[in-house]
């Protein structure tokens, strides 16, 4: 190991008596290793690199010729590296990148979410200074966890941990508030939306509507008041049943008459970006407020494990311009936007039965109206007031 650190050379000795030179080298204190005979008057051996200069005088006295076969060790490897500046510059950049990365949060993990969206937790962390690429938080992690806990009422407890460059937030959600209806209490089944009845099944209570009837939100569909022939006073029960109906949802939108687009101004500047393992270490400054990078070409500057990539291109300046929208495009845009607005009102569990659309042109504007008919359950149990 010490020999590798200080460096050594493998020499080739040729002459009538190479063993005499070896004996003189030992007498001079030159350490010999790996001595082997390669021919009748030829010998190879390894000696410390610094001792090679002392061989010239000894070799002349013994009438032997000496030359270096190979060089080994840290000094020679370091010299070879410094002859390749791209390699050691890359190594320095990687080292600096590793040091810089160790001060940042490179990964954020969220555990324990069910009802609370993960994006909401990440937003809460960002507002408290924890996100990918941010510096490691200086304030107490408990205060960050408290900020996450107070961001949404569904979060009962939160804990934030930092392991190296990975931030982990563990969420415990509040239990759902489950309200159980009292089966002995009097209830009606009422409509929660306007619609046309398609089916009705009364398990308990009296059905007040039939298939084909139009109902409005709040109408009683299945009554919990049951009239019995043998009793003068009606019997009040907890009504149960399933009622489905056709429900209509509408969306309306007006198309824009002009469209804002980005167009080239004719100005451009060269663009350069240097990156290591996908991380940008240098990027040329572009003063344009809006631009598009074109003609991007990427090439590798080094062939080591962590390649240095250079991207070149042209940054073309762009500015917003208004162009008139044709009437056909307005009709298409109005229909699409109106349909999206109508679909946003449709519940996820509703089955779409029919869709109609209409385009109206008035006062120079194009208006789209889309109607969607669904079949869904509209019955909801409601307690009968005393």
Sine and cosine of phi, psi and omega as CSV:
sin_phi,cos_phi,sin_psi,cos_psi,sin_omega,cos_omega
0.00,0.00,-0.72,0.70,0.02,-1.00
-0.89,0.45,-0.57,0.82,0.03,-1.00
-0.91,0.42,-0.61,0.80,0.04,-1.00
-0.93,0.37,-0.61,0.79,-0.01,-1.00
-0.92,0.39,-0.70,0.71,-0.04,-1.00
-0.98,0.19,-0.42,0.91,-0.01,-1.00
1.00,-0.05,0.60,-0.80,0.03,-1.00
-0.56,-0.83,0.29,-0.96,0.02,-1.00
-0.80,-0.61,0.53,-0.85,0.10,-1.00
-0.98,-0.18,0.86,-0.50,-0.09,-1.00
-0.95,-0.32,0.44,-0.90,0.06,-1.00
-0.90,-0.44,0.84,-0.54,-0.04,-1.00
-0.93,-0.36,0.78,-0.63,0.05,-1.00
-0.73,-0.68,0.62,-0.78,-0.03,-1.00
0.28,-0.96,0.06,-1.00,-0.04,-1.00
-0.92,0.40,-0.63,0.78,-0.02,-1.00
-0.72,-0.69,0.98,0.20,0.00,-1.00
-0.92,0.40,-0.40,0.92,0.00,-1.00
-0.92,0.38,-0.44,0.90,0.04,-1.00
-0.92,0.40,-0.64,0.77,0.05,-1.00
-0.90,0.43,-0.64,0.77,0.03,-1.00
-0.88,0.47,-0.62,0.78,0.01,-1.00
-0.93,0.38,-0.66,0.75,0.04,-1.00
-0.90,0.44,-0.59,0.81,0.02,-1.00
-0.90,0.44,-0.66,0.75,0.04,-1.00
-0.90,0.43,-0.64,0.77,0.01,-1.00
-0.91,0.41,-0.47,0.88,0.00,-1.00
-1.00,0.08,0.00,1.00,0.03,-1.00
0.99,0.11,0.31,0.95,0.04,-1.00
-1.00,0.05,0.85,-0.52,-0.04,-1.00
-0.96,0.29,0.79,-0.61,0.01,-1.00
-0.94,-0.33,0.65,-0.76,0.06,-1.00
-0.64,-0.77,0.51,-0.86,0.10,-1.00
0.87,0.50,0.65,0.76,0.01,-1.00
-0.96,0.29,0.79,-0.61,0.06,-1.00
-0.51,-0.86,0.51,-0.86,-0.02,-1.00
-1.00,-0.01,0.78,-0.63,0.00,-1.00
-0.95,-0.30,-0.12,0.99,0.01,-1.00
-0.20,-0.98,-0.04,-1.00,-0.01,-1.00
-0.86,0.51,-0.64,0.77,0.01,-1.00
-0.80,-0.60,0.56,0.83,-0.05,-1.00
-0.73,-0.69,0.66,-0.75,-0.04,-1.00
-0.65,-0.76,0.59,-0.81,0.13,-0.99
-0.88,-0.47,0.59,-0.81,0.02,-1.00
-0.40,-0.92,0.32,-0.95,0.05,-1.00
-0.92,-0.39,0.68,-0.73,-0.01,-1.00
-0.70,-0.72,0.33,-0.95,0.08,-1.00
-0.86,0.51,0.59,-0.81,-0.07,-1.00
-0.87,0.50,-0.61,0.80,-0.05,-1.00
-0.94,0.34,-0.32,0.95,-0.05,-1.00
-1.00,0.08,-0.11,0.99,-0.09,-1.00
-0.92,0.39,-0.58,0.82,-0.02,-1.00
-0.90,0.43,-0.45,0.89,-0.02,-1.00
-0.97,0.25,-0.19,0.98,-0.06,-1.00
-0.97,0.22,-0.37,0.93,-0.11,-0.99
-0.87,0.49,-0.75,0.66,-0.01,-1.00
-0.92,0.40,-0.63,0.77,-0.01,-1.00
-0.93,0.37,-0.64,0.77,-0.04,-1.00
-0.91,0.41,-0.60,0.80,0.01,-1.00
-0.90,0.43,-0.60,0.80,-0.01,-1.00
-0.93,0.37,-0.51,0.86,-0.03,-1.00
-0.99,-0.13,0.04,1.00,0.02,-1.00
0.83,0.55,0.71,0.71,0.05,-1.00
-0.87,-0.50,0.49,-0.87,0.06,-1.00
-0.97,-0.24,0.68,-0.73,-0.04,-1.00
-0.76,-0.65,0.74,-0.67,0.13,-0.99
-0.59,-0.81,0.38,-0.92,-0.06,-1.00
-0.99,0.10,0.75,-0.66,0.05,-1.00
-1.00,-0.02,-0.77,0.63,-0.01,-1.00
-0.58,-0.81,0.45,-0.89,0.08,-1.00
-0.90,-0.43,0.71,-0.70,-0.03,-1.00
-0.69,-0.73,0.46,-0.89,0.08,-1.00
0.86,-0.50,0.15,-0.99,-0.08,-1.00
-0.90,0.44,-0.67,0.74,-0.02,-1.00
-0.86,0.51,-0.66,0.75,-0.01,-1.00
-0.95,0.32,-0.62,0.78,0.04,-1.00
-0.91,0.42,-0.65,0.76,0.02,-1.00
-0.90,0.44,-0.66,0.75,0.02,-1.00
-0.90,0.43,-0.61,0.79,0.02,-1.00
-0.92,0.40,-0.61,0.79,0.02,-1.00
-0.92,0.39,-0.67,0.75,-0.03,-1.00
-0.94,0.33,-0.24,0.97,0.11,-0.99
-0.99,0.17,-0.17,0.99,0.04,-1.00
-0.88,-0.48,0.99,0.11,-0.11,-0.99
-0.87,0.49,-0.54,0.84,-0.01,-1.00
-0.88,0.48,-0.55,0.83,-0.05,-1.00
-0.95,0.32,-0.76,0.65,-0.05,-1.00
-0.97,0.23,-0.44,0.90,0.12,-0.99
-0.91,0.42,-0.66,0.75,0.06,-1.00
-0.89,0.46,-0.66,0.75,0.01,-1.00
-0.89,0.47,-0.65,0.76,0.04,-1.00
-0.92,0.40,-0.64,0.77,0.03,-1.00
-0.90,0.44,-0.67,0.74,0.02,-1.00
-0.90,0.43,-0.67,0.74,0.03,-1.00
-0.88,0.47,-0.70,0.72,0.03,-1.00
-0.90,0.43,-0.61,0.79,0.02,-1.00
-0.91,0.42,-0.64,0.77,0.02,-1.00
-0.91,0.42,-0.65,0.76,0.03,-1.00
-0.91,0.41,-0.68,0.74,0.01,-1.00
-0.91,0.41,-0.65,0.76,-0.02,-1.00
-0.91,0.41,-0.51,0.86,-0.01,-1.00
-0.92,0.38,-0.24,0.97,0.03,-1.00
-0.99,-0.14,0.10,0.99,-0.08,-1.00
-0.87,-0.49,0.29,-0.96,0.13,-0.99
-1.00,-0.06,0.91,-0.42,-0.08,-1.00
-0.98,-0.21,-0.22,0.98,-0.01,-1.00
-0.48,-0.88,0.68,-0.73,0.04,-1.00
-0.84,-0.54,0.84,-0.54,0.00,-1.00
-0.92,-0.40,0.62,-0.78,0.03,-1.00
-0.85,-0.53,0.83,-0.56,0.00,-1.00
-0.85,-0.53,0.52,-0.85,0.15,-0.99
1.00,0.00,0.13,0.99,-0.02,-1.00
-1.00,0.03,0.66,-0.75,0.09,-1.00
-0.75,-0.66,-0.92,0.39,0.04,-1.00
-0.99,0.11,-0.53,0.85,-0.01,-1.00
-0.98,0.19,0.84,-0.55,0.01,-1.00
-0.89,0.45,0.61,-0.79,0.02,-1.00
-0.89,0.45,-0.57,0.82,0.02,-1.00
-0.89,0.46,-0.55,0.83,0.02,-1.00
-0.92,0.39,-0.65,0.76,0.02,-1.00
-0.91,0.41,-0.66,0.75,0.02,-1.00
-0.90,0.44,-0.59,0.80,0.05,-1.00
-0.91,0.41,-0.65,0.76,0.04,-1.00
-0.90,0.44,-0.64,0.77,0.04,-1.00
-0.91,0.42,-0.66,0.75,0.00,-1.00
-0.88,0.48,-0.66,0.75,0.01,-1.00
-0.92,0.40,-0.33,0.94,0.06,-1.00
-0.98,-0.19,0.22,0.98,0.12,-0.99
1.00,0.05,0.25,0.97,0.00,-1.00
-0.89,-0.46,0.93,-0.36,0.05,-1.00
-0.34,-0.94,0.22,-0.97,-0.04,-1.00
-0.90,0.43,0.82,-0.57,-0.02,-1.00
0.99,-0.12,-0.20,0.98,0.00,-1.00
-0.98,0.21,0.42,-0.91,0.09,-1.00
-0.91,0.41,0.49,-0.87,0.01,-1.00
-0.85,0.53,0.71,-0.70,-0.11,-0.99
-0.88,0.48,0.69,-0.72,0.03,-1.00
-1.00,0.04,-0.48,0.88,-0.02,-1.00
-0.99,0.16,0.19,-0.98,-0.07,-1.00
-0.89,0.45,0.68,-0.74,0.01,-1.00
-0.91,0.42,-0.43,0.90,0.02,-1.00
-0.91,0.41,-0.62,0.78,0.03,-1.00
-0.93,0.37,-0.56,0.83,0.08,-1.00
-0.91,0.42,-0.69,0.72,0.03,-1.00
-0.88,0.47,-0.61,0.79,0.02,-1.00
-0.90,0.43,-0.62,0.79,0.04,-1.00
-0.91,0.42,-0.62,0.78,0.05,-1.00
-0.93,0.38,-0.65,0.76,-0.02,-1.00
-0.90,0.44,-0.60,0.80,-0.01,-1.00
-0.99,0.10,0.00,1.00,-0.05,-1.00
-0.98,0.22,-0.48,0.88,-0.01,-1.00
-0.60,-0.80,0.68,-0.73,-0.07,-1.00
-0.94,0.34,-0.26,0.97,0.02,-1.00
-0.98,0.18,-0.19,0.98,-0.01,-1.00
-1.00,-0.01,0.89,-0.45,0.00,-1.00
-1.00,0.03,-0.54,0.84,-0.06,-1.00
-0.40,-0.92,0.57,-0.82,0.01,-1.00
-0.61,-0.80,0.56,-0.83,0.05,-1.00
-0.68,-0.74,0.72,-0.69,0.01,-1.00
-0.90,-0.43,0.81,-0.59,0.03,-1.00
-0.83,-0.56,0.54,-0.84,0.00,-1.00
-0.83,-0.56,0.92,-0.40,0.04,-1.00
-0.90,-0.43,0.99,-0.15,-0.05,-1.00
0.92,0.39,-0.90,-0.44,0.00,-1.00
-0.97,-0.24,0.18,0.98,-0.04,-1.00
-0.94,-0.35,0.84,-0.54,0.07,-1.00
-0.97,-0.22,0.79,-0.61,-0.03,-1.00
-0.86,-0.51,0.80,-0.60,0.07,-1.00
-0.91,-0.42,0.80,-0.60,0.01,-1.00
-0.96,-0.29,0.79,-0.61,-0.08,-1.00
-0.92,-0.39,0.69,-0.72,0.19,-0.98
-0.88,-0.48,0.87,-0.49,-0.07,-1.00
-1.00,0.04,0.45,-0.89,0.08,-1.00
-0.94,0.35,0.50,-0.87,0.03,-1.00
-0.94,0.34,0.54,-0.84,0.02,-1.00
-0.92,0.39,0.63,-0.77,0.09,-1.00
-0.99,0.14,0.96,-0.30,-0.03,-1.00
-0.98,-0.21,0.85,-0.52,0.02,-1.00
-0.95,-0.30,0.90,-0.43,0.00,-1.00
-1.00,-0.06,0.79,-0.62,0.01,-1.00
-0.97,0.25,0.63,-0.77,0.04,-1.00
-0.98,0.19,0.91,-0.42,-0.04,-1.00
-0.90,0.44,-0.37,0.93,0.00,-1.00
-1.00,0.08,-0.25,0.97,-0.01,-1.00
-0.98,0.20,0.53,-0.85,0.00,-1.00
-0.97,0.25,0.77,-0.63,-0.02,-1.00
-0.70,-0.72,0.55,-0.84,0.22,-0.98
-0.95,-0.31,0.40,-0.92,0.16,-0.99
-0.98,-0.20,0.90,-0.43,-0.09,-1.00
-0.91,-0.40,0.36,-0.93,0.03,-1.00
-0.99,0.16,0.72,-0.70,0.05,-1.00
-1.00,-0.09,-0.20,0.98,0.00,-1.00
-0.55,-0.84,0.29,-0.96,0.13,-0.99
-0.96,0.28,0.56,-0.83,0.04,-1.00
0.01,-1.00,-0.03,-1.00,0.04,-1.00
-0.89,-0.46,0.83,-0.55,-0.12,-0.99
-0.90,0.43,0.75,-0.66,0.08,-1.00
-0.94,-0.35,-0.45,0.89,0.06,-1.00
-0.33,-0.94,0.52,-0.86,0.04,-1.00
-0.56,-0.83,0.76,-0.64,0.03,-1.00
-0.78,-0.63,0.94,-0.35,0.00,-1.00
-0.99,-0.13,0.93,-0.36,0.03,-1.00
-0.99,0.13,-0.69,0.72,0.09,-1.00
-0.70,-0.71,0.65,-0.76,-0.02,-1.00
0.98,-0.22,-0.11,-0.99,-0.07,-1.00
-0.89,-0.45,0.82,-0.58,0.03,-1.00
-0.96,0.29,0.79,-0.61,-0.02,-1.00
-0.98,-0.22,-0.15,0.99,0.00,-1.00
-0.78,-0.62,0.25,-0.97,0.02,-1.00
-0.73,-0.68,0.15,-0.99,-0.02,-1.00
-0.87,0.50,0.74,-0.67,0.00,-1.00
0.99,-0.16,-0.21,0.98,0.01,-1.00
-0.97,0.25,0.63,-0.78,0.10,-0.99
-1.00,-0.03,0.77,-0.64,-0.04,-1.00
-0.82,-0.58,0.34,-0.94,0.07,-1.00
-0.89,-0.45,0.34,-0.94,0.00,-1.00
-0.86,0.52,0.76,-0.64,0.00,-1.00
0.98,-0.20,-0.28,0.96,0.02,-1.00
-0.92,0.39,0.59,-0.81,0.05,-1.00
-0.99,0.17,0.83,-0.56,0.00,-1.00
-0.99,-0.11,-0.72,0.69,0.06,-1.00
-0.82,-0.57,0.89,-0.46,-0.07,-1.00
-1.00,0.06,0.62,-0.78,0.09,-1.00
-1.00,0.08,-0.01,1.00,0.04,-1.00
-0.99,-0.14,0.91,-0.42,-0.07,-1.00
-0.93,-0.36,0.82,-0.58,0.05,-1.00
-1.00,0.07,0.84,-0.55,0.03,-1.00
-0.95,-0.32,0.73,-0.69,-0.05,-1.00
-0.89,0.46,-0.57,0.82,-0.09,-1.00
-0.99,0.11,-0.09,1.00,-0.02,-1.00
-0.85,-0.53,0.60,-0.80,0.02,-1.00
-0.96,0.27,-0.66,0.75,-0.01,-1.00
-1.00,-0.04,0.66,-0.75,0.00,-1.00
-0.93,0.36,0.41,-0.91,0.04,-1.00
-1.00,-0.07,0.78,-0.63,0.00,-1.00
-0.98,-0.19,0.85,-0.53,-0.06,-1.00
-0.81,-0.59,0.11,-0.99,0.11,-0.99
-1.00,0.01,0.97,-0.25,-0.07,-1.00
-0.95,0.32,0.69,-0.73,0.09,-1.00
-0.77,-0.63,0.50,-0.86,0.07,-1.00
0.20,-0.98,0.14,-0.99,0.02,-1.00
-0.81,-0.59,0.79,-0.61,-0.02,-1.00
-0.78,-0.63,0.81,-0.58,0.07,-1.00
-0.90,-0.45,0.44,-0.90,-0.06,-1.00
-0.44,-0.90,0.34,-0.94,0.16,-0.99
-0.99,0.17,0.80,-0.60,0.00,-1.00
-0.85,-0.53,0.64,-0.77,-0.06,-1.00
-0.94,-0.33,0.69,-0.72,0.07,-1.00
-0.80,-0.60,0.66,-0.75,-0.05,-1.00
-0.82,-0.57,0.55,-0.84,0.11,-0.99
-0.73,-0.68,0.66,-0.75,-0.04,-1.00
-0.72,-0.69,0.70,-0.72,-0.02,-1.00
-0.53,-0.85,0.53,-0.85,0.05,-1.00
-0.93,-0.36,0.78,-0.63,-0.04,-1.00
-0.98,0.21,0.54,-0.84,0.07,-1.00
-0.96,0.27,0.63,-0.78,0.01,-1.00
-1.00,0.06,-0.35,0.94,0.05,-1.00
-0.80,-0.60,0.44,-0.90,-0.01,-1.00
-0.82,-0.57,0.72,-0.69,0.03,-1.00
-1.00,-0.03,0.83,-0.56,-0.01,-1.00
-0.77,-0.64,0.36,-0.93,0.08,-1.00
-1.00,-0.05,0.76,-0.66,0.00,-1.00
-0.76,-0.65,0.49,-0.87,0.00,-1.00
-0.93,0.37,0.63,-0.78,0.06,-1.00
-1.00,-0.08,-0.22,0.98,-0.04,-1.00
0.99,-0.16,-0.18,0.98,0.02,-1.00
-1.00,0.00,0.61,-0.79,0.01,-1.00
-0.41,-0.91,0.43,-0.90,0.05,-1.00
-0.66,-0.75,0.43,-0.90,0.06,-1.00
-0.91,0.42,0.52,-0.85,-0.03,-1.00
-0.82,-0.57,0.70,-0.71,0.03,-1.00
-0.70,-0.71,0.63,-0.78,0.08,-1.00
-0.57,-0.82,0.77,-0.63,0.00,-1.00
-0.92,-0.39,0.78,-0.63,-0.06,-1.00
-0.65,-0.76,0.48,-0.88,0.06,-1.00
-0.81,-0.58,0.88,-0.48,-0.01,-1.00
0.81,0.58,0.64,0.77,0.03,-1.00
0.99,0.12,-0.08,1.00,0.00,-1.00
-0.99,-0.17,0.84,-0.55,-0.04,-1.00
-0.96,0.27,0.82,-0.57,0.05,-1.00
-0.96,-0.28,-0.31,0.95,0.06,-1.00
-0.44,-0.90,0.66,-0.75,0.07,-1.00
-0.55,-0.84,0.77,-0.64,-0.03,-1.00
-0.91,0.42,0.61,-0.80,-0.04,-1.00
-0.97,0.24,0.73,-0.68,0.06,-1.00
-0.87,-0.49,0.88,-0.48,-0.09,-1.00
-1.00,0.09,-0.12,0.99,-0.01,-1.00
-0.93,0.36,0.65,-0.76,0.03,-1.00
-0.93,0.37,-0.64,0.77,0.06,-1.00
-0.72,-0.70,0.76,-0.66,-0.01,-1.00
-0.47,-0.88,0.21,-0.98,0.05,-1.00
-0.76,-0.66,0.76,-0.65,0.00,-1.00
-1.00,0.05,0.84,-0.54,-0.03,-1.00
-0.83,-0.56,0.33,-0.94,0.03,-1.00
0.88,0.48,0.64,0.77,-0.06,-1.00
-0.95,0.30,0.77,-0.63,0.08,-1.00
-0.79,-0.61,0.71,-0.70,-0.04,-1.00
-0.88,-0.48,0.72,-0.69,0.07,-1.00
-0.64,-0.77,0.49,-0.87,-0.04,-1.00
-1.00,-0.02,0.79,-0.61,0.00,-1.00
-1.00,0.04,-0.47,0.88,0.00,-1.00
-0.76,-0.65,0.35,-0.94,0.00,-1.00
-0.94,-0.35,0.34,0.94,-0.01,-1.00
-0.99,0.15,-0.03,-1.00,-0.07,-1.00
-0.89,0.46,-0.55,0.83,0.03,-1.00
-0.95,-0.31,1.00,0.02,-0.14,-0.99
-0.93,0.37,0.55,-0.83,0.08,-1.00
-0.99,-0.17,0.90,-0.43,-0.09,-1.00
-0.96,-0.29,0.68,-0.73,0.04,-1.00
-0.89,-0.46,0.86,-0.52,0.05,-1.00
-0.96,-0.29,0.77,-0.64,0.03,-1.00
-0.84,-0.54,0.49,-0.87,0.01,-1.00
-0.08,-1.00,-0.29,-0.96,-0.01,-1.00
-0.76,-0.65,0.80,-0.60,0.05,-1.00
-1.00,-0.02,0.92,-0.38,-0.03,-1.00
-0.98,-0.19,0.82,-0.57,0.00,-1.00
-0.94,0.33,0.62,-0.79,0.03,-1.00
-0.75,-0.67,0.48,-0.88,0.03,-1.00
-0.68,-0.73,0.44,-0.90,-0.02,-1.00
-0.97,0.24,0.71,-0.70,0.07,-1.00
-0.73,-0.68,0.51,-0.86,0.01,-1.00
-0.98,-0.22,0.76,-0.65,0.04,-1.00
-0.81,-0.58,0.55,-0.84,-0.01,-1.00
-0.95,0.31,0.63,-0.78,0.02,-1.00
-0.99,-0.11,0.76,-0.65,-0.01,-1.00
-0.92,0.40,0.31,-0.95,-0.05,-1.00
-0.91,0.41,-0.61,0.79,0.03,-1.00
-0.90,0.44,-0.65,0.76,0.02,-1.00
-0.92,0.40,-0.59,0.81,0.05,-1.00
-0.90,0.44,-0.68,0.73,0.02,-1.00
-0.88,0.47,-0.70,0.71,-0.01,-1.00
-0.91,0.42,-0.68,0.73,-0.01,-1.00
-0.92,0.40,-0.65,0.76,0.01,-1.00
-0.91,0.43,-0.65,0.76,0.00,-1.00
-0.91,0.40,-0.68,0.74,-0.02,-1.00
-0.91,0.41,-0.71,0.70,-0.02,-1.00
-0.91,0.40,-0.65,0.76,0.03,-1.00
-0.90,0.44,-0.62,0.78,0.03,-1.00
-0.91,0.41,-0.65,0.76,0.03,-1.00
-0.89,0.45,-0.66,0.75,0.02,-1.00
-0.90,0.43,-0.62,0.78,0.03,-1.00
-0.93,0.37,-0.66,0.75,-0.01,-1.00
-0.91,0.41,-0.49,0.87,0.04,-1.00
-0.91,0.42,-0.42,0.91,-0.02,-1.00
-1.00,0.03,-0.22,0.98,-0.05,-1.00
-0.99,0.16,0.79,-0.62,0.05,-1.00
-0.90,0.44,0.41,-0.91,-0.05,-1.00
-0.92,0.40,-0.54,0.84,-0.06,-1.00
-1.00,0.01,0.10,0.99,-0.01,-1.00
-1.00,0.04,0.62,-0.79,0.04,-1.00
-1.00,-0.08,0.84,-0.55,-0.01,-1.00
-0.98,0.21,0.83,-0.56,-0.05,-1.00
-0.98,-0.17,-0.67,0.74,-0.09,-1.00
-0.47,-0.88,0.50,-0.87,0.04,-1.00
-0.69,-0.72,0.76,-0.65,0.02,-1.00
-0.81,-0.59,0.49,-0.87,0.01,-1.00
-0.64,-0.77,0.47,-0.88,-0.01,-1.00
-0.54,-0.84,0.63,-0.77,0.03,-1.00
-0.92,-0.40,0.79,-0.61,0.00,-1.00
-0.87,-0.49,0.76,-0.65,0.04,-1.00
-0.93,-0.38,0.88,-0.48,0.01,-1.00
-0.46,-0.89,0.62,-0.78,0.03,-1.00
0.81,0.58,0.56,0.83,0.03,-1.00
0.98,0.22,0.11,0.99,0.00,-1.00
-0.91,-0.41,0.48,-0.88,0.04,-1.00
-0.94,-0.34,0.87,-0.50,-0.05,-1.00
-0.90,-0.43,0.73,-0.68,0.04,-1.00
-0.94,-0.35,0.71,-0.70,0.03,-1.00
-0.80,-0.60,0.83,-0.56,-0.01,-1.00
-0.84,-0.54,0.76,-0.65,0.07,-1.00
-0.90,-0.43,0.71,-0.70,0.00,-1.00
-0.84,-0.54,0.82,-0.58,0.05,-1.00
-0.97,-0.22,0.79,-0.61,-0.01,-1.00
-0.85,-0.52,0.35,-0.94,0.15,-0.99
-0.91,-0.42,0.85,-0.53,-0.09,-1.00
-0.44,-0.90,0.23,-0.97,0.03,-1.00
-0.98,0.18,0.74,-0.67,-0.04,-1.00
-0.85,-0.53,0.04,1.00,-0.05,-1.00
-1.00,0.10,0.67,-0.74,0.04,-1.00
-0.65,-0.76,0.75,-0.66,0.00,-1.00
-0.96,0.29,0.75,-0.67,-0.02,-1.00
-0.71,-0.70,0.76,-0.65,-0.06,-1.00
-0.92,0.39,0.66,-0.75,0.01,-1.00
-0.97,0.23,0.81,-0.58,0.00,-1.00
-0.94,0.33,0.58,-0.81,0.01,-1.00
-0.93,0.36,0.00,0.00,0.00,0.00
